[in-house]
């Protein structure tokens, strides 16, 4: 930029541009917080899906003798089709819950729930009238698993409606199939089915509802952290711009008015002032970037929203002021870090002493490294169950999906835990 072009653009324009950029930064951070707000509900949905899938397989094995007994009065094609429809989706549900996302889990669960209703609806075509000498036909015994699938697939009101419909349908089948049918048997079957199913509906919806509340609180915390970081950055920009106006622009004009004639000192001071104004305008070209101080403040605020007593230390390498971190990368890093903190608060307690927890942020020109440590109970990484998704998904998975990001977890029983999160700016562009 030449001297004339710099003078043509008043300093107020640069200040307005800076504030506008910070406003857009706040909006970007809030949008990123909304995108990552489903972590807890996803984890609970996955765990329930794995549990339901395994339970469906086990229940199917237990029902083999009853199925074989009642298949004597039913066509082989109907028995085979009914077994596949009632139990076939549960192994798929367990697998999908381990490797896929939220939508596939809901789709498979919906298929399991609806296929159960299809089997119950075809009972008149598969069994002859009053031929089953038992308290219930075998599909009715697995009603609870179908209800659990409905809880995973549908909103609560639809899951309750499904429970009532399936319980009534299963009880109605007794009118057609039972040898010694009585109205009392119908009422008993309906109340037994509805009562047991209601328990599963309540447990499932309570777990999913609690996870959604956690998600909302996490989103609120992320929003607060973003707003706090952006507000401090805005105040700092105002102070820096005010200092530039006072120390450079006004002093240059004052010296020029005193000199009266051409002065080499005033010329050099004017050139330097124009360079500073140019730097001030160019520093905020990308509104979606945090500088080093804003990024550290964002991460510290996120940690202290979870537990304000955790020590947060910062180390810097030469050139750290050159760091420019995208807001979405900072939000992902903060989400993984707060998950590590929450895991430590939940699982690392040691009876009889206080567990020390520390976060150390090391900032260089092109990267930031976050190390969270505690001296708590620790654990054996090899013994972590497959359905414990806090580490594999919420920490390691998040960082693997972030361009330039990586994560490492080190722990041994009795020796505490260290979680290292690294983001390198070269991978984000």
Residue pairs with C-beta under 8 A, 6 or more apart in sequence:
1 274
1 278
3 270
3 271
3 274
6 274
6 277
6 278
7 274
9 281
11 241
11 244
11 245
11 249
11 277
11 280
13 281
14 241
14 277
14 280
14 281
15 237
15 238
15 241
17 281
17 284
18 237
18 241
18 280
18 283
18 284
19 234
19 237
20 287
21 284
21 287
22 230
22 233
22 234
22 237
22 284
22 287
24 287
24 288
25 230
25 233
25 287
25 288
25 289
25 290
25 327
26 226
26 227
26 230
28 287
28 288
28 327
28 328
29 222
29 223
29 226
29 227
29 229
29 230
29 298
29 327
29 330
29 331
30 223
30 226
30 227
32 222
32 226
32 327
32 328
32 331
32 332
33 219
33 222
33 223
33 226
33 331
34 219
36 222
36 331
36 332
36 335
36 398
37 215
37 216
37 218
37 219
37 222
38 102
38 215
39 215
39 218
39 335
39 339
39 393
39 394
40 211
40 212
40 214
40 215
40 218
41 208
41 211
41 212
41 214
41 215
42 101
42 102
42 389
42 393
43 211
43 389
43 390
43 393
43 394
44 207
44 208
44 210
44 211
45 97
45 102
45 105
45 106
45 152
45 208
45 211
46 97
46 98
46 105
46 387
46 389
46 393
47 97
47 387
47 389
48 97
48 148
48 151
48 152
48 204
48 207
48 208
49 93
49 94
49 96
49 97
49 105
49 108
49 109
49 152
50 94
50 97
50 98
50 386
50 387
51 387
52 90
52 93
52 94
52 109
52 145
52 148
52 149
52 152
53 90
53 91
53 92
53 93
53 94
53 95
53 97
54 90
54 94
55 90
55 145
55 148
56 87
56 89
56 90
56 91
56 93
56 94
56 112
56 142
56 145
57 87
57 90
57 91
57 94
59 87
59 142
59 145
60 83
60 86
60 87
60 90
60 142
63 138
63 141
63 142
66 134
66 138
66 141
67 79
67 83
67 138
69 134
70 79
70 127
70 132
70 134
70 137
70 138
71 79
73 127
73 128
73 131
73 132
74 126
74 127
74 128
75 126
78 122
78 125
78 126
78 127
79 126
81 119
82 119
82 122
82 126
82 139
85 115
85 116
85 118
85 119
86 115
86 116
86 119
86 139
86 142
86 146
87 142
88 115
89 108
89 109
89 111
89 112
89 115
89 149
90 112
90 145
92 108
93 105
93 108
93 109
93 112
93 149
96 104
96 105
96 108
97 105
97 387
98 386
98 387
105 152
106 152
106 153
107 153
109 149
109 150
109 152
109 153
110 149
110 150
110 153
110 154
112 145
112 146
112 149
112 153
113 146
113 147
113 149
113 150
113 153
113 154
113 162
116 139
116 142
116 143
116 145
116 146
116 149
116 166
117 146
117 165
117 166
117 169
119 139
120 139
120 140
120 166
120 169
120 170
120 173
121 169
123 137
123 139
123 173
123 176
123 177
124 176
127 137
127 176
127 177
129 176
129 177
130 176
130 177
130 178
130 179
130 181
131 177
131 179
132 177
132 178
132 179
133 179
133 180
134 178
135 178
135 185
135 189
136 170
136 173
136 174
136 189
137 173
137 174
137 177
139 170
139 173
140 170
140 171
140 173
140 174
140 189
140 193
143 166
143 167
143 170
143 193
143 196
143 197
144 196
144 197
144 200
146 166
147 159
147 162
147 163
147 166
147 197
147 200
147 201
148 200
148 204
150 158
150 159
150 162
150 163
150 166
151 159
151 200
151 201
151 204
151 205
151 208
152 204
153 159
154 162
156 201
156 205
156 209
159 201
159 204
159 205
160 201
163 194
163 197
163 198
163 201
164 194
166 193
166 197
167 190
167 193
167 194
167 197
168 190
170 189
170 190
170 193
171 186
171 187
171 189
171 190
171 193
172 186
174 181
174 185
174 186
174 189
175 181
175 186
178 185
218 335
218 338
221 302
221 305
221 306
221 338
222 302
222 331
222 334
222 335
224 301
224 305
225 298
225 301
225 302
225 305
225 334
226 298
226 327
226 331
228 297
228 298
228 301
229 290
229 294
229 295
229 297
229 298
229 301
230 294
232 294
232 297
233 290
233 291
233 293
233 294
233 297
236 293
237 284
240 280
241 280
244 276
244 277
244 280
248 272
248 273
248 276
248 277
249 273
249 277
251 269
252 266
252 269
252 270
252 273
255 263
255 265
255 266
255 269
256 263
256 266
256 270
259 266
286 324
288 326
288 327
288 328
289 324
289 325
289 326
289 327
290 298
290 324
290 325
290 326
290 327
290 330
291 321
291 323
291 324
291 325
292 316
292 320
292 321
292 322
292 323
292 325
292 363
292 368
295 323
295 325
295 330
295 363
295 368
296 314
296 361
296 363
296 368
298 330
298 334
299 312
299 330
299 333
299 334
299 337
299 359
299 361
299 370
300 312
300 359
300 361
302 334
302 335
302 337
302 338
303 310
303 312
303 337
303 338
303 341
303 359
304 310
304 312
305 338
306 338
306 341
306 342
306 345
307 341
307 345
307 357
310 341
310 357
310 358
310 359
311 356
311 357
311 358
311 359
312 358
312 359
312 361
313 358
313 359
313 360
313 361
314 360
314 361
314 362
314 363
315 360
315 361
315 362
315 363
316 362
316 363
316 364
317 362
317 363
317 364
317 365
318 365
319 364
319 365
320 363
320 364
320 365
322 365
322 366
323 363
323 364
323 365
323 366
323 367
323 368
323 425
324 425
325 368
325 423
325 425
325 428
326 428
329 402
329 403
329 404
329 405
329 423
329 428
332 398
332 399
332 401
332 402
332 405
333 368
333 370
333 399
333 402
333 405
333 421
333 423
335 394
335 398
336 394
336 395
336 398
336 399
336 407
336 421
337 359
337 370
337 372
337 419
337 421
339 390
339 394
339 395
339 398
340 372
340 395
340 419
340 421
341 357
341 359
341 372
342 390
343 390
343 391
343 395
344 355
344 357
344 372
344 374
344 376
344 417
347 376
347 377
347 379
348 355
348 357
348 374
348 376
348 377
348 378
348 416
348 417
349 355
349 376
349 377
350 376
350 377
355 374
355 375
355 376
356 374
356 375
357 372
357 373
357 374
357 376
358 372
358 373
358 374
359 370
359 371
359 372
360 370
360 371
360 373
361 368
361 369
361 370
362 368
362 369
362 370
362 371
363 369
366 424
366 425
366 426
367 404
367 422
367 423
367 424
367 425
368 422
368 423
369 420
369 421
369 422
369 423
370 420
370 421
370 422
371 418
371 419
371 420
371 421
372 418
372 419
372 420
372 421
373 416
373 417
373 418
373 419
374 416
374 417
375 416
376 416
376 417
377 413
377 414
378 411
378 412
378 413
378 414
378 415
378 416
378 417
379 411
379 412
379 413
379 417
380 411
380 412
380 413
381 391
381 409
381 411
384 391
384 392
391 409
395 407
395 409
395 419
395 421
396 407
396 409
398 405
398 407
399 405
399 406
399 407
399 421
399 422
399 423
400 406
400 407
402 423
402 428
403 427
403 428
404 423
404 424
404 425
404 426
404 427
404 428
405 421
405 422
405 423
405 424
405 427
406 421
406 422
407 419
407 420
407 421
407 422
408 419
408 420
408 422
409 417
409 418
409 419
409 420
410 417
410 418
410 419
410 420
411 417
411 418
